[in-house]
Amino acid sequence: MAFLRSLARQLQFAARTLRRNPGFTITAVAMFSLGIGTVSALFSVVDKVLLQPLPYRDPTAWFS
């Protein structure tokens, strides 16, 4: 139970701190959003281009 009380106090302190600095909060949320969106987009491209098999029955037949 001490862990949960400590966690609750830390979350309250974090919320108070973020409320006092709205510019920092908006900037941090925007940066996290941009980072997550960029990583998701890059993973989608890498997955389709490098990890998924080509949509052909025998893709090596072109080079034989």
C-alpha positions, 0 to 999 in steps of 0.5 A: 500500500505504501507504493500506491500512496507514493505513486499517487503523490508523485502523480499529483505532483506531476499534474500540478507541475504540468498545470503550472507550465502549460507551454512546456506541457503543450510542447512535450505532448506535441513532441511525443505525438510527432515522435510516435507518428514518425516512428509508426510511419517509418515502421509501416514503410519498412514493414511493407518494403523490406519485411513483407514478401513480394506480391508475386508467385515466384519473384526470383524467376525474373533474375534467372 
